[in-house]
C-alpha cells in the first residue's frame, strides 16, 4: 500500500527483483467493503496516514483497529475460506483429491492455529454446514 501511494516498486522477497505492488490483491480486499476504483487511492492514503501517525508515536498499526479494513480483510478471508470449504465439503463421500484437500486444511488448522485433529475436522464440518445454508 505504501509503495502504491508513493508510486514505488517493492522487492520480491524470494526473487529479489523489483515488482509493482499487488494491485489485484489490494482491490480484492477493498471491493469487500465497497471501495470504488476511483476511491482506492484515498482509502489507501487514509490507511498510510494512520500508520505513519502511529509509527511517529512508537505504536504499531494493527488492521483490527481500523474498522473498515478489519471488515474488508475478514470478508476476504471468509470468501477465500468459503471456496476452500466448498471444495472440501462438497460431497459426503469425497474422492481422493477432495480428501487430500480436506486433510491439507485440517493439517493447517492443527499446525498453524493450534487445533487438535478432531476439533479441526469438526470445524471443517461446521463451516461446511454454514456455507450450505
Secondary structure as GFF3:
##gff-version 3
##sequence-region A 1 133
A	DSSP	alpha_helix	2	5	.	.	.	ID=ss1
A	DSSP	beta_strand	10	11	.	.	.	ID=ss2
A	DSSP	beta_strand	18	19	.	.	.	ID=ss3
A	DSSP	alpha_helix	23	30	.	.	.	ID=ss4
A	DSSP	three_ten_helix	31	33	.	.	.	ID=ss5
A	DSSP	three_ten_helix	37	39	.	.	.	ID=ss6
A	DSSP	alpha_helix	40	56	.	.	.	ID=ss7
A	DSSP	three_ten_helix	63	65	.	.	.	ID=ss8
A	DSSP	alpha_helix	67	88	.	.	.	ID=ss9
A	DSSP	alpha_helix	96	113	.	.	.	ID=ss10
A	DSSP	alpha_helix	117	131	.	.	.	ID=ss11
###
